[in-house]
């Protein structure tokens, strides 16, 4: 078979030989390019997997310390003051009303469970507010720490009235659950 292909190639004109060599060269470059892309993607994925495995093994090595810290933290929390998702939304809305904020919009609470803790979070938006009620609201939230904490806080001025402020925040509460 190779002998037949060799005879076929050698019996062609020079321009046909050059054209065949060019096509084979282009095909080889195309294949090498695709192979290099696949090899690069494989190398990146292998590196990310190695990093993830290292992080997971670190968590596993520190398991006892993490569990002891969680037990100590749970011992310091008063279960009667811990809030579930609905209580979180209600209390934050109440604190906003007490601070004199009228344009407060709350989101639906989301819950993540982790061992003996349930972590509830909710987004709040307060639009067209003055500085003083916002400050009172934030101080009221701080007074409820560690049972309510602020995870994200974004304060911005209205484009047409710099004295009017908009606040977007995410509040989080921790609830003790029986595992």
Order of alpha helices (4+ residues) and beta strands (2+ residues): alpha-alpha-alpha-alpha-beta-beta-beta-alpha-beta-beta
